[in-house]
Amino acid sequence: MSTPKINKKTPFDKLSSQERQAVYNSSPFFKKKNEETVAFLKKHPIPKER
Amino acid sequence: MNEESYSFSKEPGIFYYEFFSNGPNGRIRKVIQFHQISNAEEIYNLGFGDFNEQLGEIDDLSVSNNQDTQKVLATVAKAVVDFMLQHPKAIVVARGSTPSRTRLYQMGVSKFWSQIENNFEIKGFKENEWKPYERGENFDAFYIVKK
């Protein structure tokens, strides 16, 4: 799926849902948090039998 | 869940929810994101933070002090339940970016435990293993699945 290009002059409220999601997904905080969780689950996998 | 909460916005196929916290420090856009982190299973990481529109970034470490912690926690819990009902095979993982944030998630789980335990299973990571969630115990991470 291609990432929508964001026009930074567009007020945030006017962005489409896909554009907002792209902004959130590219947020360094979320990126770091997702990477950390992937690393955590590699070390401590969720049991297959739940 | 009958606790007072904010109404959130969401759209089909979009894995984030937004709502506004209103309080003495103004109107703050909050974002809850479910990011799929495994292709093999439907494992989603729960992300939650304030959105800074000037910087275009999420800030999880900011403390809004908007005197609405309980209402915000109730909103996050409702968003998680809403997401799980739409994605019944999902496993949602929650880890705070700091121990105090993880405790905040824990407060949310504890607050709604009696209302969700019949429909959802929650396990917490503690002492190097995943254990059934129990009130009053501190965990490093959680995951929730629909029963």
N, CA and C atoms of all chains as a GROMACS GRO file, in nm:
protein
  591
    1MET      N    1   0.085  -0.119   0.000
    1MET     CA    2   0.000   0.000   0.000
    1MET      C    3   0.088   0.124   0.000
    2SER      N    4   0.060   0.219  -0.091
    2SER     CA    5   0.145   0.338  -0.096
    2SER      C    6   0.110   0.435   0.016
    3THR      N    7   0.210   0.510   0.057
    3THR     CA    8   0.188   0.605   0.165
    3THR      C    9   0.142   0.738   0.106
    4PRO      N   10   0.029   0.792   0.153
    4PRO     CA   11  -0.016   0.918   0.097
    4PRO      C   12   0.082   1.031   0.127
    5LYS      N   13   0.099   1.122   0.027
    5LYS     CA   14   0.186   1.237   0.050
    5LYS      C   15   0.108   1.340   0.130
    6ILE      N   16   0.170   1.397   0.231
    6ILE     CA   17   0.101   1.492   0.318
    6ILE      C   18   0.145   1.633   0.283
    7ASN      N   19   0.047   1.718   0.254
    7ASN     CA   20   0.078   1.859   0.236
    7ASN      C   21   0.078   1.923   0.374
    8LYS      N   22   0.197   1.968   0.418
    8LYS     CA   23   0.208   2.016   0.555
    8LYS      C   24   0.132   2.145   0.581
    9LYS      N   25   0.091   2.212   0.469
    9LYS     CA   26   0.015   2.338   0.489
    9LYS      C   27  -0.132   2.309   0.517
   10THR      N   28  -0.173   2.187   0.488
   10THR     CA   29  -0.315   2.152   0.510
   10THR      C   30  -0.342   2.142   0.660
   11PRO      N   31  -0.446   2.213   0.708
   11PRO     CA   32  -0.479   2.198   0.851
   11PRO      C   33  -0.506   2.052   0.885
   12PHE      N   34  -0.464   2.011   1.003
   12PHE     CA   35  -0.472   1.870   1.037
   12PHE      C   36  -0.615   1.817   1.027
   13ASP      N   37  -0.710   1.898   1.068
   13ASP     CA   38  -0.850   1.854   1.064
   13ASP      C   39  -0.900   1.827   0.922
   14LYS      N   40  -0.829   1.883   0.824
   14LYS     CA   41  -0.873   1.865   0.684
   14LYS      C   42  -0.810   1.743   0.619
   15LEU      N   43  -0.717   1.680   0.689
   15LEU     CA   44  -0.653   1.561   0.632
   15LEU      C   45  -0.750   1.443   0.630
   16SER      N   46  -0.735   1.357   0.530
   16SER     CA   47  -0.819   1.237   0.526
   16SER      C   48  -0.773   1.139   0.634
   17SER      N   49  -0.855   1.038   0.659
   17SER     CA   50  -0.819   0.937   0.760
   17SER      C   51  -0.688   0.868   0.723
   18GLN      N   52  -0.673   0.837   0.592
   18GLN     CA   53  -0.551   0.769   0.548
   18GLN      C   54  -0.429   0.858   0.572
   19GLU      N   55  -0.446   0.988   0.546
   19GLU     CA   56  -0.333   1.080   0.566
   19GLU      C   57  -0.299   1.092   0.714
   20ARG      N   58  -0.401   1.098   0.797
   20ARG     CA   59  -0.374   1.105   0.941
   20ARG      C   60  -0.305   0.979   0.989
   21GLN      N   61  -0.354   0.866   0.939
   21GLN     CA   62  -0.290   0.741   0.981
   21GLN      C   63  -0.143   0.740   0.938
   22ALA      N   64  -0.116   0.795   0.818
   22ALA     CA   65   0.023   0.801   0.772
   22ALA      C   66   0.107   0.889   0.865
   23VAL      N   67   0.047   1.000   0.910
   23VAL     CA   68   0.119   1.089   1.003
   23VAL      C   69   0.148   1.014   1.133
   24TYR      N   70   0.048   0.945   1.183
   24TYR     CA   71   0.066   0.872   1.310
   24TYR      C   72   0.169   0.760   1.294
   25ASN      N   73   0.157   0.688   1.182
   25ASN     CA   74   0.250   0.576   1.162
   25ASN      C   75   0.394   0.622   1.150
   26SER      N   76   0.413   0.744   1.099
   26SER     CA   77   0.550   0.792   1.082
   26SER      C   78   0.601   0.864   1.207
   27SER      N   79   0.516   0.874   1.307
   27SER     CA   80   0.559   0.940   1.431
   27SER      C   81   0.672   0.859   1.495
   28PRO      N   82   0.786   0.924   1.525
   28PRO     CA   83   0.900   0.851   1.585
   28PRO      C   84   0.860   0.776   1.711
   29PHE      N   85   0.768   0.833   1.788
   29PHE     CA   86   0.727   0.767   1.912
   29PHE      C   87   0.662   0.632   1.883
   30PHE      N   88   0.564   0.632   1.790
   30PHE     CA   89   0.496   0.505   1.761
   30PHE      C   90   0.592   0.405   1.697
   31LYS      N   91   0.681   0.456   1.608
   31LYS     CA   92   0.777   0.365   1.544
   31LYS      C   93   0.862   0.296   1.650
   32LYS      N   94   0.915   0.377   1.742
   32LYS     CA   95   1.003   0.323   1.846
   32LYS      C   96   0.926   0.223   1.934
   33LYS      N   97   0.805   0.264   1.969
   33LYS     CA   98   0.726   0.178   2.057
   33LYS      C   99   0.695   0.044   1.990
   34ASN      N  100   0.661   0.049   1.862
   34ASN     CA  101   0.631  -0.075   1.791
   34ASN      C  102   0.755  -0.163   1.779
   35GLU      N  103   0.869  -0.101   1.751
   35GLU     CA  104   0.995  -0.178   1.741
   35GLU      C  105   1.030  -0.243   1.876
   36GLU      N  106   1.011  -0.166   1.981
   36GLU     CA  107   1.042  -0.219   2.115
   36GLU      C  108   0.950  -0.337   2.150
   37THR      N  109   0.824  -0.326   2.111
   37THR     CA  110   0.731  -0.435   2.142
   37THR      C  111   0.764  -0.560   2.060
   38VAL      N  112   0.803  -0.540   1.933
   38VAL     CA  113   0.845  -0.655   1.851
   38VAL      C  114   0.963  -0.724   1.918
   39ALA      N  115   1.060  -0.646   1.964
   39ALA     CA  116   1.179  -0.704   2.030
   39ALA      C  117   1.138  -0.775   2.160
   40PHE      N  118   1.047  -0.716   2.233
   40PHE     CA  119   1.001  -0.775   2.359
   40PHE      C  120   0.934  -0.911   2.334
   41LEU      N  121   0.849  -0.916   2.230
   41LEU     CA  122   0.777  -1.040   2.201
   41LEU      C  123   0.868  -1.147   2.141
   42LYS      N  124   0.979  -1.103   2.078
   42LYS     CA  125   1.077  -1.202   2.030
   42LYS      C  126   1.140  -1.272   2.151
   43LYS      N  127   1.169  -1.194   2.252
   43LYS     CA  128   1.229  -1.251   2.374
   43LYS      C  129   1.126  -1.328   2.457
   44HIS      N  130   1.004  -1.277   2.456
   44HIS     CA  131   0.899  -1.334   2.542
   44HIS      C  132   0.773  -1.359   2.459
   45PRO      N  133   0.776  -1.461   2.374
   45PRO     CA  134   0.661  -1.482   2.284
   45PRO      C  135   0.531  -1.510   2.359
   46ILE      N  136   0.423  -1.470   2.296
   46ILE     CA  137   0.291  -1.501   2.352
   46ILE      C  138   0.266  -1.649   2.331
   47PRO      N  139   0.227  -1.722   2.435
   47PRO     CA  140   0.206  -1.867   2.420
   47PRO      C  141   0.104  -1.899   2.311
   48LYS      N  142   0.130  -2.004   2.236
   48LYS     CA  143   0.036  -2.045   2.129
   48LYS      C  144  -0.095  -2.093   2.190
   49GLU      N  145  -0.082  -2.167   2.301
   49GLU     CA  146  -0.204  -2.215   2.367
   49GLU      C  147  -0.245  -2.114   2.471
   50ARG      N  148  -0.361  -2.053   2.446
   50ARG     CA  149  -0.401  -1.947   2.537
   50ARG      C  150  -0.522  -1.986   2.618
   51MET      N  151  -1.975  -0.087   2.973
   51MET     CA  152  -1.898   0.002   3.058
   51MET      C  153  -1.973   0.135   3.075
   52ASN      N  154  -2.003   0.165   3.198
   52ASN     CA  155  -2.088   0.282   3.222
   52ASN      C  156  -2.010   0.406   3.262
   53GLU      N  157  -1.880   0.393   3.280
   53GLU     CA  158  -1.800   0.507   3.325
   53GLU      C  159  -1.803   0.620   3.221
   54GLU      N  160  -1.791   0.741   3.272
   54GLU     CA  161  -1.791   0.856   3.182
   54GLU      C  162  -1.666   0.850   3.094
   55SER      N  163  -1.687   0.874   2.965
   55SER     CA  164  -1.573   0.868   2.874
   55SER      C  165  -1.594   0.972   2.763
   56TYR      N  166  -1.490   0.994   2.686
   56TYR     CA  167  -1.502   1.083   2.570
   56TYR      C  168  -1.552   1.001   2.451
   57SER      N  169  -1.624   1.067   2.361
   57SER     CA  170  -1.660   0.995   2.239
   57SER      C  171  -1.540   1.000   2.146
   58PHE      N  172  -1.518   0.889   2.076
   58PHE     CA  173  -1.403   0.884   1.987
   58PHE      C  174  -1.447   0.870   1.843
   59SER      N  175  -1.357   0.908   1.753
   59SER     CA  176  -1.387   0.893   1.611
   59SER      C  177  -1.300   0.780   1.555
   60LYS      N  178  -1.354   0.712   1.458
   60LYS     CA  179  -1.282   0.603   1.392
   60LYS      C  180  -1.351   0.576   1.260
   61GLU      N  181  -1.281   0.508   1.173
   61GLU     CA  182  -1.339   0.472   1.044
   61GLU      C  183  -1.304   0.328   1.012
   62PRO      N  184  -1.389   0.260   0.935
   62PRO     CA  185  -1.358   0.121   0.902
   62PRO      C  186  -1.224   0.110   0.830
   63GLY      N  187  -1.147   0.011   0.866
   63GLY     CA  188  -1.020  -0.013   0.798
   63GLY      C  189  -0.907   0.076   0.846
   64ILE      N  190  -0.937   0.168   0.936
   64ILE     CA  191  -0.833   0.258   0.989
   64ILE      C  192  -0.808   0.214   1.133
   65PHE      N  193  -0.682   0.188   1.162
   65PHE     CA  194  -0.651   0.128   1.292
   65PHE      C  195  -0.609   0.232   1.395
   66TYR      N  196  -0.678   0.342   1.395
   66TYR     CA  197  -0.653   0.436   1.503
   66TYR      C  198  -0.785   0.500   1.545
   67TYR      N  199  -0.785   0.549   1.668
   67TYR     CA  200  -0.901   0.618   1.721
   67TYR      C  201  -0.851   0.754   1.771
   68GLU      N  202  -0.937   0.853   1.761
   68GLU     CA  203  -0.901   0.987   1.810
   68GLU      C  204  -1.009   1.036   1.904
   69PHE      N  205  -0.967   1.110   2.004
   69PHE     CA  206  -1.064   1.183   2.086
   69PHE      C  207  -0.995   1.305   2.144
   70PHE      N  208  -1.075   1.395   2.199
   70PHE     CA  209  -1.019   1.516   2.257
   70PHE      C  210  -1.042   1.516   2.407
   71SER      N  211  -0.933   1.540   2.479
   71SER     CA  212  -0.942   1.560   2.624
   71SER      C  213  -0.969   1.708   2.647
   72ASN      N  214  -1.067   1.736   2.729
   72ASN     CA  215  -1.098   1.877   2.760
   72ASN      C  216  -1.080   1.901   2.908
   73GLY      N  217  -1.003   2.003   2.941
   73GLY     CA  218  -0.978   2.032   3.082
   73GLY      C  219  -0.910   2.165   3.098
   74PRO      N  220  -0.857   2.188   3.218
   74PRO     CA  221  -0.795   2.319   3.247
   74PRO      C  222  -0.680   2.353   3.151
   75ASN      N  223  -0.617   2.253   3.095
   75ASN     CA  224  -0.505   2.281   3.002
   75ASN      C  225  -0.548   2.279   2.856
   76GLY      N  226  -0.678   2.287   2.836
   76GLY     CA  227  -0.727   2.303   2.699
   76GLY      C  228  -0.777   2.174   2.636
   77ARG      N  229  -0.783   2.180   2.503
   77ARG     CA  230  -0.837   2.069   2.425
   77ARG      C  231  -0.718   1.996   2.363
   78ILE      N  232  -0.700   1.872   2.403
   78ILE     CA  233  -0.581   1.798   2.361
   78ILE      C  234  -0.623   1.676   2.279
   79ARG      N  235  -0.569   1.668   2.157
   79ARG     CA  236  -0.603   1.554   2.071
   79ARG      C  237  -0.526   1.431   2.118
   80LYS      N  238  -0.598   1.326   2.147
   80LYS     CA  239  -0.537   1.200   2.191
   80LYS      C  240  -0.554   1.097   2.080
   81VAL      N  241  -0.454   1.016   2.065
   81VAL     CA  242  -0.456   0.914   1.959
   81VAL      C  243  -0.432   0.776   2.019
   82ILE      N  244  -0.515   0.682   1.977
   82ILE     CA  245  -0.496   0.541   2.015
   82ILE      C  246  -0.470   0.466   1.885
   83GLN      N  247  -0.358   0.398   1.877
   83GLN     CA  248  -0.323   0.330   1.753
   83GLN      C  249  -0.309   0.180   1.779
   84PHE      N  250  -0.359   0.102   1.686
   84PHE     CA  251  -0.340  -0.044   1.691
   84PHE      C  252  -0.254  -0.080   1.571
   85HIS      N  253  -0.129  -0.110   1.596
   85HIS     CA  254  -0.037  -0.135   1.487
   85HIS      C  255  -0.006  -0.284   1.479
   86GLN      N  256  -0.036  -0.344   1.363
   86GLN     CA  257  -0.011  -0.489   1.350
   86GLN      C  258   0.140  -0.513   1.344
   87ILE      N  259   0.189  -0.593   1.436
   87ILE     CA  260   0.334  -0.615   1.444
   87ILE      C  261   0.372  -0.759   1.408
   88SER      N  262   0.274  -0.840   1.370
   88SER     CA  263   0.305  -0.978   1.329
   88SER      C  264   0.217  -1.014   1.211
   89ASN      N  265   0.278  -1.070   1.108
   89ASN     CA  266   0.198  -1.114   0.994
   89ASN      C  267   0.146  -1.255   1.016
   90ALA      N  268   0.217  -1.331   1.099
   90ALA     CA  269   0.177  -1.469   1.124
   90ALA      C  270   0.049  -1.475   1.205
   91GLU      N  271   0.035  -1.383   1.299
   91GLU     CA  272  -0.085  -1.377   1.381
   91GLU      C  273  -0.134  -1.233   1.384
   92GLU      N  274  -0.257  -1.216   1.422
   92GLU     CA  275  -0.311  -1.080   1.430
   92GLU      C  276  -0.269  -1.017   1.564
   93ILE      N  277  -0.141  -0.988   1.574
   93ILE     CA  278  -0.093  -0.923   1.697
   93ILE      C  279  -0.081  -0.774   1.671
   94TYR      N  280  -0.146  -0.696   1.756
   94TYR     CA  281  -0.144  -0.551   1.742
   94TYR      C  282  -0.084  -0.488   1.867
   95ASN      N  283  -0.003  -0.388   1.844
   95ASN     CA  284   0.055  -0.315   1.956
   95ASN      C  285  -0.032  -0.193   1.984
   96LEU      N  286  -0.066  -0.175   2.110
   96LEU     CA  287  -0.147  -0.059   2.148
   96LEU      C  288  -0.055   0.061   2.169
   97GLY      N  289  -0.081   0.166   2.095
   97GLY     CA  290  -0.007   0.291   2.114
   97GLY      C  291  -0.104   0.399   2.157
   98PHE      N  292  -0.060   0.480   2.249
   98PHE     CA  293  -0.150   0.585   2.298
   98PHE      C  294  -0.067   0.707   2.336
   99GLY      N  295  -0.111   0.823   2.290
   99GLY     CA  296  -0.037   0.943   2.327
   99GLY      C  297  -0.109   1.069   2.285
  100ASP      N  298  -0.051   1.181   2.322
  100ASP     CA  299  -0.104   1.312   2.282
  100ASP      C  300  -0.047   1.345   2.144
  101PHE      N  301  -0.128   1.404   2.061
  101PHE     CA  302  -0.078   1.445   1.930
  101PHE      C  303  -0.047   1.594   1.932
  102ASN      N  304   0.078   1.627   1.899
  102ASN     CA  305   0.119   1.766   1.891
  102ASN      C  306   0.105   1.810   1.746
  103GLU      N  307   0.005   1.892   1.718
  103GLU     CA  308  -0.025   1.927   1.579
  103GLU      C  309   0.081   2.017   1.520
  104GLN      N  310   0.150   2.096   1.602
  104GLN     CA  311   0.256   2.182   1.550
  104GLN      C  312   0.373   2.097   1.498
  105LEU      N  313   0.410   1.998   1.578
  105LEU     CA  314   0.525   1.914   1.540
  105LEU      C  315   0.484   1.797   1.452
  106GLY      N  316   0.353   1.768   1.452
  106GLY     CA  317   0.306   1.653   1.374
  106GLY      C  318   0.352   1.522   1.434
  107GLU      N  319   0.367   1.519   1.566
  107GLU     CA  320   0.420   1.400   1.632
  107GLU      C  321   0.337   1.362   1.754
  108ILE      N  322   0.346   1.235   1.787
  108ILE     CA  323   0.283   1.186   1.909
  108ILE      C  324   0.380   1.205   2.024
  109ASP      N  325   0.329   1.246   2.135
  109ASP     CA  326   0.413   1.260   2.254
  109ASP      C  327   0.352   1.177   2.366
  110ASP      N  328   0.417   1.068   2.396
  110ASP     CA  329   0.363   0.979   2.499
  110ASP      C  330   0.413   1.018   2.637
  111LEU      N  331   0.517   1.099   2.640
  111LEU     CA  332   0.578   1.130   2.769
  111LEU      C  333   0.520   1.259   2.829
  112SER      N  334   0.441   1.330   2.750
  112SER     CA  335   0.384   1.453   2.804
  112SER      C  336   0.280   1.419   2.911
  113VAL      N  337   0.271   1.504   3.009
  113VAL     CA  338   0.170   1.486   3.114
  113VAL      C  339   0.072   1.601   3.096
  114SER      N  340  -0.049   1.570   3.048
  114SER     CA  341  -0.140   1.679   3.014
  114SER      C  342  -0.200   1.748   3.136
  115ASN      N  343  -0.206   1.678   3.250
  115ASN     CA  344  -0.264   1.739   3.370
  115ASN      C  345  -0.399   1.803   3.342
  116ASN      N  346  -0.480   1.734   3.264
  116ASN     CA  347  -0.610   1.791   3.230
  116ASN      C  348  -0.719   1.745   3.326
  117GLN      N  349  -0.674   1.685   3.436
  117GLN     CA  350  -0.765   1.643   3.544
  117GLN      C  351  -0.877   1.552   3.496
  118ASP      N  352  -0.843   1.466   3.401
  118ASP     CA  353  -0.946   1.377   3.347
  118ASP      C  354  -0.891   1.236   3.326
  119THR      N  355  -0.794   1.196   3.410
  119THR     CA  356  -0.728   1.065   3.391
  119THR      C  357  -0.829   0.951   3.381
  120GLN      N  358  -0.926   0.948   3.472
  120GLN     CA  359  -1.022   0.838   3.473
  120GLN      C  360  -1.106   0.835   3.346
  121LYS      N  361  -1.143   0.953   3.300
  121LYS     CA  362  -1.224   0.961   3.178
  121LYS      C  363  -1.141   0.917   3.057
  122VAL      N  364  -1.014   0.956   3.056
  122VAL     CA  365  -0.925   0.916   2.946
  122VAL      C  366  -0.905   0.764   2.949
  123LEU      N  367  -0.880   0.708   3.068
  123LEU     CA  368  -0.862   0.562   3.079
  123LEU      C  369  -0.987   0.488   3.032
  124ALA      N  370  -1.102   0.540   3.071
  124ALA     CA  371  -1.228   0.476   3.029
  124ALA      C  372  -1.242   0.481   2.877
  125THR      N  373  -1.198   0.590   2.816
  125THR     CA  374  -1.208   0.603   2.671
  125THR      C  375  -1.115   0.504   2.602
  126VAL      N  376  -0.993   0.492   2.654
  126VAL     CA  377  -0.897   0.398   2.595
  126VAL      C  378  -0.952   0.255   2.607
  127ALA      N  379  -1.005   0.222   2.725
  127ALA     CA  380  -1.060   0.087   2.746
  127ALA      C  381  -1.174   0.061   2.648
  128LYS      N  382  -1.261   0.157   2.628
  128LYS     CA  383  -1.372   0.138   2.535
  128LYS      C  384  -1.322   0.123   2.391
  129ALA      N  385  -1.219   0.195   2.357
  129ALA     CA  386  -1.162   0.184   2.222
  129ALA      C  387  -1.102   0.043   2.202
  130VAL      N  388  -1.035  -0.008   2.305
  130VAL     CA  389  -0.977  -0.143   2.295
  130VAL      C  390  -1.089  -0.245   2.277
  131VAL      N  391  -1.193  -0.234   2.356
  131VAL     CA  392  -1.306  -0.328   2.344
  131VAL      C  393  -1.370  -0.317   2.206
  132ASP      N  394  -1.388  -0.195   2.158
  132ASP     CA  395  -1.447  -0.173   2.026
  132ASP      C  396  -1.361  -0.240   1.918
  133PHE      N  397  -1.230  -0.220   1.929
  133PHE     CA  398  -1.138  -0.279   1.831
  133PHE      C  399  -1.143  -0.432   1.836
  134MET      N  400  -1.146  -0.486   1.959
  134MET     CA  401  -1.147  -0.632   1.974
  134MET      C  402  -1.277  -0.692   1.919
  135LEU      N  403  -1.385  -0.621   1.934
  135LEU     CA  404  -1.512  -0.672   1.882
  135LEU      C  405  -1.511  -0.673   1.729
  136GLN      N  406  -1.440  -0.578   1.671
  136GLN     CA  407  -1.430  -0.574   1.525
  136GLN      C  408  -1.324  -0.670   1.471
  137HIS      N  409  -1.228  -0.704   1.557
  137HIS     CA  410  -1.119  -0.795   1.518
  137HIS      C  411  -1.112  -0.907   1.622
  138PRO      N  412  -1.208  -1.000   1.616
  138PRO     CA  413  -1.220  -1.100   1.724
  138PRO      C  414  -1.100  -1.192   1.738
  139LYS      N  415  -1.016  -1.201   1.633
  139LYS     CA  416  -0.898  -1.286   1.644
  139LYS      C  417  -0.774  -1.208   1.688
  140ALA      N  418  -0.792  -1.080   1.711
  140ALA     CA  419  -0.676  -0.996   1.743
  140ALA      C  420  -0.621  -1.024   1.882
  141ILE      N  421  -0.491  -1.010   1.892
  141ILE     CA  422  -0.423  -1.011   2.022
  141ILE      C  423  -0.368  -0.870   2.037
  142VAL      N  424  -0.415  -0.799   2.136
  142VAL     CA  425  -0.368  -0.661   2.155
  142VAL      C  426  -0.269  -0.658   2.272
  143VAL      N  427  -0.150  -0.609   2.243
  143VAL     CA  428  -0.043  -0.602   2.343
  143VAL      C  429  -0.032  -0.459   2.392
  144ALA      N  430  -0.019  -0.444   2.523
  144ALA     CA  431  -0.005  -0.310   2.583
  144ALA      C  432   0.118  -0.306   2.672
  145ARG      N  433   0.207  -0.215   2.637
  145ARG     CA  434   0.326  -0.190   2.721
  145ARG      C  435   0.343  -0.040   2.726
  146GLY      N  436   0.358   0.015   2.843
  146GLY     CA  437   0.381   0.158   2.852
  146GLY      C  438   0.523   0.192   2.810
  147SER      N  439   0.544   0.317   2.770
  147SER     CA  440   0.680   0.356   2.731
  147SER      C  441   0.768   0.377   2.854
  148THR      N  442   0.705   0.387   2.968
  148THR     CA  443   0.779   0.395   3.095
  148THR      C  444   0.703   0.308   3.196
  149PRO      N  445   0.770   0.269   3.305
  149PRO     CA  446   0.698   0.189   3.406
  149PRO      C  447   0.572   0.260   3.458
  150SER      N  448   0.577   0.393   3.468
  150SER     CA  449   0.458   0.462   3.520
  150SER      C  450   0.344   0.455   3.419
  151ARG      N  451   0.379   0.456   3.288
  151ARG     CA  452   0.274   0.443   3.187
  151ARG      C  453   0.215   0.302   3.188
  152THR      N  454   0.300   0.203   3.212
  152THR     CA  455   0.248   0.066   3.220
  152THR      C  456   0.153   0.055   3.339
  153ARG      N  457   0.190   0.123   3.449
  153ARG     CA  458   0.100   0.121   3.567
  153ARG      C  459  -0.033   0.186   3.534
  154LEU      N  460  -0.026   0.289   3.450
  154LEU     CA  461  -0.150   0.356   3.410
  154LEU      C  462  -0.240   0.260   3.331
  155TYR      N  463  -0.179   0.184   3.239
  155TYR     CA  464  -0.257   0.083   3.166
  155TYR      C  465  -0.316  -0.016   3.266
  156GLN      N  466  -0.232  -0.051   3.365
  156GLN     CA  467  -0.277  -0.149   3.465
  156GLN      C  468  -0.398  -0.096   3.543
  157MET      N  469  -0.395   0.032   3.572
  157MET     CA  470  -0.508   0.094   3.641
  157MET      C  471  -0.634   0.080   3.557
  158GLY      N  472  -0.617   0.098   3.425
  158GLY     CA  473  -0.732   0.086   3.334
  158GLY      C  474  -0.786  -0.056   3.335
  159VAL      N  475  -0.694  -0.154   3.326
  159VAL     CA  476  -0.737  -0.295   3.326
  159VAL      C  477  -0.810  -0.326   3.456
  160SER      N  478  -0.750  -0.282   3.567
  160SER     CA  479  -0.806  -0.311   3.698
  160SER      C  480  -0.946  -0.250   3.713
  161LYS      N  481  -0.959  -0.129   3.664
  161LYS     CA  482  -1.086  -0.057   3.679
  161LYS      C  483  -1.201  -0.129   3.607
  162PHE      N  484  -1.169  -0.187   3.491
  162PHE     CA  485  -1.276  -0.247   3.410
  162PHE      C  486  -1.278  -0.398   3.416
  163TRP      N  487  -1.192  -0.455   3.500
  163TRP     CA  488  -1.175  -0.600   3.501
  163TRP      C  489  -1.306  -0.674   3.518
  164SER      N  490  -1.385  -0.631   3.616
  164SER     CA  491  -1.509  -0.705   3.644
  164SER      C  492  -1.606  -0.698   3.526
  165GLN      N  493  -1.592  -0.596   3.444
  165GLN     CA  494  -1.684  -0.580   3.331
  165GLN      C  495  -1.636  -0.652   3.205
  166ILE      N  496  -1.507  -0.685   3.200
  166ILE     CA  497  -1.457  -0.745   3.076
  166ILE      C  498  -1.412  -0.890   3.092
  167GLU      N  499  -1.397  -0.936   3.216
  167GLU     CA  500  -1.335  -1.068   3.235
  167GLU      C  501  -1.418  -1.182   3.176
  168ASN      N  502  -1.548  -1.162   3.162
  168ASN     CA  503  -1.630  -1.269   3.106
  168ASN      C  504  -1.610  -1.286   2.955
  169ASN      N  505  -1.574  -1.178   2.890
  169ASN     CA  506  -1.563  -1.181   2.744
  169ASN      C  507  -1.419  -1.178   2.693
  170PHE      N  508  -1.327  -1.138   2.777
  170PHE     CA  509  -1.190  -1.124   2.732
  170PHE      C  510  -1.095  -1.193   2.830
  171GLU      N  511  -0.985  -1.240   2.774
  171GLU     CA  512  -0.881  -1.298   2.858
  171GLU      C  513  -0.763  -1.203   2.857
  172ILE      N  514  -0.711  -1.173   2.974
  172ILE     CA  515  -0.595  -1.084   2.982
  172ILE      C  516  -0.483  -1.157   3.055
  173LYS      N  517  -0.364  -1.153   2.996
  173LYS     CA  518  -0.248  -1.207   3.064
  173LYS      C  519  -0.143  -1.098   3.079
  174GLY      N  520  -0.068  -1.109   3.185
  174GLY     CA  521   0.036  -1.009   3.211
  174GLY      C  522   0.172  -1.077   3.216
  175PHE      N  523   0.277  -1.003   3.180
  175PHE     CA  524   0.412  -1.058   3.184
  175PHE      C  525   0.478  -1.017   3.314
  176LYS      N  526   0.525  -1.118   3.387
  176LYS     CA  527   0.585  -1.093   3.517
  176LYS      C  528   0.680  -1.208   3.549
  177GLU      N  529   0.795  -1.176   3.606
  177GLU     CA  530   0.893  -1.278   3.646
  177GLU      C  531   0.920  -1.376   3.533
  178ASN      N  532   0.940  -1.319   3.414
  178ASN     CA  533   0.981  -1.395   3.297
  178ASN      C  534   0.876  -1.492   3.242
  179GLU      N  535   0.751  -1.470   3.274
  179GLU     CA  536   0.647  -1.553   3.210
  179GLU      C  537   0.514  -1.478   3.202
  180TRP      N  538   0.430  -1.525   3.108
  180TRP     CA  539   0.296  -1.470   3.094
  180TRP      C  540   0.204  -1.541   3.194
  181LYS      N  541   0.133  -1.462   3.273
  181LYS     CA  542   0.046  -1.519   3.376
  181LYS      C  543  -0.094  -1.459   3.365
  182PRO      N  544  -0.194  -1.534   3.409
  182PRO     CA  545  -0.329  -1.475   3.409
  182PRO      C  546  -0.330  -1.346   3.492
  183TYR      N  547  -0.398  -1.247   3.438
  183TYR     CA  548  -0.404  -1.119   3.508
  183TYR      C  549  -0.471  -1.134   3.644
  184GLU      N  550  -0.411  -1.069   3.743
  184GLU     CA  551  -0.475  -1.063   3.875
  184GLU      C  552  -0.465  -0.922   3.928
  185ARG      N  553  -0.573  -0.878   3.980
  185ARG     CA  554  -0.576  -0.742   4.038
  185ARG      C  555  -0.471  -0.729   4.148
  186GLY      N  556  -0.408  -0.615   4.154
  186GLY     CA  557  -0.314  -0.588   4.261
  186GLY      C  558  -0.172  -0.630   4.230
  187GLU      N  559  -0.154  -0.709   4.122
  187GLU     CA  560  -0.017  -0.749   4.085
  187GLU      C  561   0.036  -0.653   3.980
  188ASN      N  562   0.166  -0.627   3.984
  188ASN     CA  563   0.227  -0.540   3.885
  188ASN      C  564   0.287  -0.623   3.771
  189PHE      N  565   0.255  -0.584   3.649
  189PHE     CA  566   0.306  -0.655   3.532
  189PHE      C  567   0.388  -0.560   3.445
  190ASP      N  568   0.475  -0.620   3.362
  190ASP     CA  569   0.558  -0.540   3.271
  190ASP      C  570   0.488  -0.514   3.138
  191ALA      N  571   0.393  -0.600   3.105
  191ALA     CA  572   0.320  -0.588   2.979
  191ALA      C  573   0.192  -0.670   2.991
  192PHE      N  574   0.100  -0.646   2.899
  192PHE     CA  575  -0.026  -0.720   2.899
  192PHE      C  576  -0.061  -0.761   2.757
  193TYR      N  577  -0.141  -0.866   2.746
  193TYR     CA  578  -0.210  -0.886   2.618
  193TYR      C  579  -0.354  -0.927   2.647
  194ILE      N  580  -0.438  -0.893   2.552
  194ILE     CA  581  -0.581  -0.920   2.568
  194ILE      C  582  -0.631  -0.991   2.442
  195VAL      N  583  -0.710  -1.095   2.465
  195VAL     CA  584  -0.773  -1.167   2.353
  195VAL      C  585  -0.920  -1.186   2.387
  196LYS      N  586  -0.999  -1.202   2.281
  196LYS     CA  587  -1.142  -1.227   2.303
  196LYS      C  588  -1.160  -1.375   2.332
  197LYS      N  589  -1.242  -1.409   2.430
  197LYS     CA  590  -1.265  -1.551   2.463
  197LYS      C  591  -1.350  -1.618   2.358
   0.00000   0.00000   0.00000
